[in-house]
Structure formats: structure tokens, C-alpha cells
Amino acid sequence: MDVIEGIKSRKSIRAYKTEPVPREMLEKALEVARWAASADNSQPWEVAIISSKPLAELKQILAEKIGVMEEFKSDIPFPFPNYPPLYTNRGRENGKRLFECMGIPRGDLEKRLQWTKQMMRFFDASVALILYVDRALGDYAILDAGMFLQNFMLFCTKCGLGTCVEMGVVFYPEVLRKMLNISESKLILCGLAIGYPDENAPINKFRSMREPVESFATWHGFD
């Protein structure tokens, strides 16, 4: 699989087989991901990788936390309510198509809650990753960590693994700090579900749309 094929074939996987992912494969993914660009070669990314019993415990706790709004406090403020319509409309349209794929009606709040709990369970993937950086490093470290994560996901795609970036699992950072021994000095960015895709699951047929190049690129100095 070449780079372009990997980039275009990668998508969010939201249903997984129970088959475990070998640690050696994850170590190879980290080995590749660490070659990401970073400001001043700072290489600020840090990860916790979880499987087996610790992951089962984390899934249960996070799924139970949904709806406990007084404890909802991610390290990075939840941005979407403040996005301009141009951007929120893309998300709403994507969510509408996703729920249609799942056969979940707009007004079925119970099914939507169960879907959210499934998300908090990393969609039952056999491995989860939590990505974080040192708070003192500022915004550039977040950009660097994103490039690291993209490298990691592309390697997983090459190896037949599925991934799904998740924000919801970091809504309760104190749970993660306690279970994974992550210091308060670290800024917890996101989670990642990792595992072998269940190709028979309808949700894994879903693909989000992308805007055309002319919607986001301006050209200067070209004929």
C-alpha cells in the first residue's frame, strides 16, 4: 500500500472483531509514527496504550459517566457549540448520514444514548490509545501530536487495522489520570480505538464526505 492509497482508504472504524492486536504490531506503528515532524524537533507526543482487563475497566467506567455533566471537563474546552455555521453544518450533515446508516431515527434519544455509550467503550475495540502532551509546550505541541497520530493511523491502515479518533473518551480526564497514572502536568488530547474491523457491520460501510479543494485553498503567484 503506497502513501496515497493509505491516506484515501483510511476511515473511522466503529465496529471491531474481538481478535486481539499483537503488541509487536503496535510497537511497529509507534516506531513509524515517531518520524512525524515537530516544532524544533521537540517530539512532544506521549501515549498510553491499553488492552485486556485495564481496557475493560476503563470502558465500563467511561460508559457509566455519560450524562454526569458536573464531571464533564476535558483538558481542551469542547469547541463545537462555538464553531461558525460553515463548520457546524458539516458536522451535522455527517452525523445525520451516520445515524441514517445505523437506522437510528432523529427523535430516538434512547438509541442515540446507547450509541454514545458504545463510543465511550471505544466501539469495543481490543486496544485503546490515549494521546497527550506536556501542558507547558503550548499549541504547537498539539499540532505536532496530530501529525504523529496521523502517521500511526496510516501504519495501522497498512496492516489491516482499523482506528477511530475519539474526543468523547477524554471528556472525563480525571478518570484517565487515575487509571493510567497521567500527571496533571499533561494535556490529554484525544483517544483512539484500534482493532481489526468487523467488515460485516453496517456502520463500517459509512464514509464521511470531504470538501473540494477550491473550498479551502487560495493561490498566490500562479498563472
Secondary structure, 3 states (H helix, E strand, C coil): CCHHHHHHHCCECCCECCCCCCHHHHHHHHHHHCCCCCHHHCCCCEEEEEEHHHHHHHHHHHHHHCCCHHHCCCCCCCCHHHCCHHHHHHHHHHHHHHHHHHCCCCCCHHHHHHHHHHHHCHHHCCEEEEEEEEHHHCHHHHHHHHHHHHHHHHHHHHCCCEEEEECHHHCCHHHHHHHHCCCCCEEEEEEEEEECECCCCHHHHCCCCCCCHHHCCCCCCCC
